[in-house]
């Protein structure tokens, strides 16, 4: 069954129903919507401090620069690619005319733990994600010898939400439910008449700890095997240089 398309504003309204500030069918006023949006973005800041992230999946396409191996990704500081903070890299490939070549995703330890040729310029075969507080760095090895179009599958964390932003195009349904409960819980500090019972608190805490305990890579479907790597730049040949 397809997931319904809902904006953050609709989730805020559902949160108002949940805490009893709106009767079923009642329309929220402008103040409620504004305060709801403020509460959402305030919660996102707090979630970051608690290592709880609301992820969404997206594809990012850009063109490599000849000889440049490192590319920064951020929407907080100036970067080569303007995207939200990166949680995970799920796939990477580049294309030559109509042929798509997959890049093998490796970690920093694997990259630094083998013999390799510095300043090698050729067709890339591998990609490394290095996450930092305000930016992420994507490293291609070898550095590209041509301006190849690159496509990255990224899981990003939501930094900020606007009122008409769609949540359900890429955010898992479980996170939408968690966010609804989190907003409703936050409304109890804004509206003295808001109702938040023990059962609702137990449900919120259960979802909070479920998400906090998740391994980052378990939150996204990802390929388990790279079927092939561009020849001749695979590890045995790199070690032989």
N, C-alpha and C positions, 0 to 999 in steps of 0.2 A: 504493500500500500504506500503510495507516494505521501511524503511529508507535506503538510499544508504550509503555504507561504504566509508567514506572519512577521510584522514589523516589531521593533522593540516597543513601540507605543502600544501595540495590542497586548504584548506580554505585561506591560505596566498595568494595563486595565485589568487583566486577569489577576495580577497581584493585589490590586485594590479590592477585587471581589473576594479573594482568598482571606484577606485580613478584615473583611467586613466593612470597609470604608465606602464601598459602592454596593447598592442593592442590584440584584440581577436586572439587566436592562437599563439601568441608570447610566447617564452619560457623564463622564468626568469633565470637570471644568479645566480651564487653561492652567490654573495654579497646580492642580493635581498632576497634569502632564509634565509641567516644568520641574516640579519637585521629584517626580518619578525619574525623569531623565538624569537629574543631578544625583539622585540616589544610586542609579545604575553605575555612573562613571566613578562615583566615590567608592562603590563596592569593588569595581575593577582595580582601582589603586590598592585597596586593602588586600584583595586576592593575590596580587603580585607579591606583596610582602609576605603572604602566607604560602607562597609557592603553589597557588591554585590558579590555573589558567583556563580561560574559555577559548578553545581552539577552533579554527576554521581552516578548511583545506582550499588551496587555490593553486593555479598554475601561473608561473611568471616566465615571461619570454624576454630576452634581451640579446644583444649581439656582442660577442667577445671582441676584445681589442688585441691585435697581433702583439705577441710578446708579453702580455699582461696576464699573470697567473692568479692574482688575488683581486676579489671584487667585494666591496662592502655592501651590506643590505641593512637599511634602517629607515625609519620615518621620524627618528628623534634627533639624529645628527646628520649633516650632509653625507651622502653616500652615493655609490655608483648606481644602486637600484633602490628606489623608494618603495619600501614595503613595511608592514608591521613587524614587530619583533618575531624572530623565527624560533619555533619550538623544535621542529624536526624537518629533515630533508627526506622525502619519500622516494623520489626518482629524479634522474637527471639524464638528459640526452642532448645531442646536437645533430644538426643535419647538414648534409652536403648534397646540394641539388634535391633529388627526391628520396635520398637514402637517409634514414634516421639511425644514428649510432648511439647505443646506450653507454652511459658512463658508470663505472663501478664506484659505489659510495664506500669510502674507507674512513677509518678514524685517524686522528693525529698520531697515535702510537704506531699504527701500521705504516703510515707515511714516513715517519722519522726513523723507523726501525729496520729499514732496508737500505742497501747501497743504491744510490741514484745519482744521476748526472745533474748538477746544478745548471740552471739557465738553459735547460733543454727546450727547444722550440720545435714542436711537431704537432700532430693531431692529439688532442687530449684523450686519455684513457681512464682517468680517475678524478674523483672530486672529493673534497674534504670540507666539512662544515665545522667552523669554529665559532661557538656562540659566546658573545660578550654581553655585558649589562645593557649597553645602549645600541649595539650594532652586532651583526653577525658577519663573518668573513667566509666567503666561498673561495676555495683554492682549487685550481685546475692543474693537473700534471699529466703530461708536459704542458708548458705554456703554449697557447694556440699559435699556429703558424699562418692562420687565415682568420678573417672576421666571421667565424661560424655563428649562426643563430642557435641559441641555447634555450632549452625549455626545462624549467625546474618545477617539480611538484613539492610544494612547501606546506607545512602545517604552521600556521601563524597564530599568535595570541591576540585577542581583541584588546586594543589599547584604549579605545574610546568609541562610544556609540552615539550616533545621531538618531533623532526621533523616528525617522522613516526608514532607517536601515533594516534590511531583511536579515533576520537571524537564521531562518530555516533553509536557506539555499545551501549552506555548508556546515552549520553548527549541528552536532549530533543532538537528537531529541532529548536525551538525558540531561544535557547541559541547559537546554531551554527550560526544562522543569526545575532544575536546580536554581537557575537564575530567577524564575518566578517566585520561588519560595524565599530566596535571599532578599528580593525587593520587598516582598510582603513583610518579612521580618524587620527590614529597615524602616518600613512605614510606621511601626509601633513607636519609634522615637520621634516621628513627625506629627502623628495624629494620636492624641491621648485616648481617643475612643476606639482605636484599632484593636481588634481581637486577635490574640496569638496564643493558642492553647498548647498544652503539653504535647499533644499528638503531632501538631504542626512542627514544633521544635524538634521532636525526635526524628521526624522525616527529614527536616533540614540537616540536622547533624549527621544522619546516616549518609545522605548524598554528599555532604561536605567531605567526610572522611573517605568515602569511596573514591572521590575525585582526587583528593590530596594523596591517597595511597597509590594511585595509578602510575605505572611506569609510562614515561612519555611516549615511547615508541609503540606501546600497546593501544594507544588511543587512535591510531591511524592504520588503515589497511596499507600494507606495503609489500612489494615483491620480495620473495625469499631467495630467489636465484636470479642472477644476471646471466642470461643465456650465452652471450658472447661479448667479447671486448674488441675494440678496433685493433686490427693488426698493424704493425708488429709490436705495439706498445702495451704488452702485458707484463706481469712481474718477472718471469724468468728472463725476458729480453732486457728489461730495465736493469736487473742485477748484473747482466753480462756486460754492460757498458764499461 
